[in-house]
Amino acid sequence: MKIKFFLIITILAAVLTQPGCGSLDTGLFGPTDTATVIAKTAQIRTSYSVVAADLLEVKRGDQLDVVDQVEFEKVPWYRVRARDEALTEGWIEAQNIITSETLARSKSWLRILRTRLRRLPVLSARLQTCAQRRI
């Protein structure tokens, strides 16, 4: 009895955590990330193929939910869900958006750079002092 129960729980867990079709393709816990449109305008498309139809035009600053990611012919694409009334879902080329994860990493590097740049005048003064002592 315990083995059957364990087996059923294991199978159920495996099924629920696997990506599926239709509305379950976002996974069990919904979107994986958010993104901000950085292009002046961009199109959310039905797929990442050359002949895909445009579904929705988004503008710089619009927020999107990232559902999936794929690389097609060496070009990264994101499956996104717009925050419009219809919750339009489709594909957008990565060059048109910045994910919140990438933005957070950029801000972290910027803080490090600013800290190092603040120390630059102090280091410069020390170098000048050392150079003057050697002259």
C-alpha positions in Angstrom: 0.0 0.0 0.0 2.8 2.4 0.9 4.7 1.6 -2.3 1.6 2.3 -4.4 1.0 5.6 -2.6 4.7 6.6 -3.1 4.5 5.7 -6.8 1.3 7.7 -7.4 2.8 10.8 -5.6 6.1 10.5 -7.6 4.2 10.2 -10.9 1.9 13.1 -10.0 4.9 15.3 -9.0 6.7 14.5 -12.3 3.6 15.3 -14.4 2.9 18.6 -12.6 6.5 19.9 -13.0 6.8 19.1 -16.7 6.0 21.7 -19.3 2.9 20.9 -21.2 0.8 22.3 -24.0 -1.7 25.1 -24.1 -2.2 27.3 -21.0 0.1 25.1 -18.9 3.2 25.9 -20.9 4.3 28.5 -18.4 5.0 25.8 -15.9 3.4 25.2 -12.6 4.4 28.5 -11.1 3.7 30.9 -14.0 6.2 33.2 -15.7 9.8 32.7 -15.0 10.9 36.4 -15.3 9.8 39.8 -16.4 11.2 42.0 -19.1 11.1 45.6 -20.2 10.9 46.7 -23.8 14.0 48.7 -24.7 13.4 49.2 -28.4 11.3 52.2 -29.6 8.7 49.7 -30.8 8.8 46.0 -31.3 6.4 43.3 -32.4 5.1 40.3 -30.4 4.8 37.6 -33.1 3.0 34.2 -33.4 6.4 32.4 -33.6 10.0 33.1 -34.2 10.0 32.1 -37.9 10.5 34.6 -40.7 6.9 34.3 -41.9 5.3 34.8 -38.4 2.4 37.1 -38.1 2.6 40.2 -35.8 0.2 39.9 -32.8 0.9 43.1 -30.9 3.1 46.2 -31.1 4.8 47.1 -27.8 6.6 50.3 -27.0 9.7 51.2 -25.0 9.0 50.8 -21.3 6.2 48.3 -21.6 6.5 45.4 -19.1 6.2 41.8 -20.3 6.2 38.4 -18.5 8.8 36.0 -19.8 7.4 32.5 -20.3 10.1 30.7 -22.2 13.3 31.2 -24.1 14.8 29.6 -27.2 17.6 30.2 -29.7 16.7 29.9 -33.3 19.4 30.2 -36.0 21.8 31.7 -33.4 19.2 34.4 -32.5 17.7 34.4 -29.0 13.9 34.7 -28.7 11.7 35.0 -25.7 8.1 33.8 -25.4 6.4 36.6 -23.5 2.9 37.6 -22.3 1.9 41.2 -22.6 0.0 42.9 -19.9 -2.8 44.1 -22.1 -6.5 43.2 -21.7 -6.1 40.1 -23.9 -2.9 38.9 -22.2 -1.4 38.5 -25.7 1.2 35.7 -25.7 3.8 35.3 -28.4 7.5 35.6 -29.3 9.8 38.7 -29.3 13.5 38.9 -30.3 15.9 39.3 -27.4 17.5 42.5 -28.8 14.2 44.3 -28.1 13.9 43.6 -24.4 16.0 43.4 -21.2 15.0 40.9 -18.6 14.8 41.8 -14.9 17.6 39.4 -14.2 20.0 41.1 -16.7 19.0 44.5 -15.4 19.7 43.5 -11.8 23.2 42.2 -12.9 23.9 45.4 -14.7 22.9 47.5 -11.7 25.2 45.4 -9.5 28.1 45.9 -11.8 27.4 49.6 -12.0 27.5 49.8 -8.1 30.9 48.1 -8.2 32.2 50.4 -10.9 31.0 53.5 -9.1 32.7 52.3 -5.9 36.0 51.8 -7.7 35.7 55.1 -9.6 35.2 56.9 -6.3 38.5 55.4 -5.1 40.3 56.5 -8.3 41.2 60.0 -7.1 42.7 58.6 -3.9 44.7 56.1 -5.8 45.8 58.7 -8.3 47.0 61.0 -5.5 48.9 58.1 -4.0 50.6 57.3 -7.3 51.5 61.0 -7.8 53.0 61.1 -4.3 55.1 57.9 -4.9 56.2 59.3 -8.3 57.3 62.6 -6.7 59.3 60.8 -4.0 61.2 58.9 -6.6 62.2 62.0 -8.6 
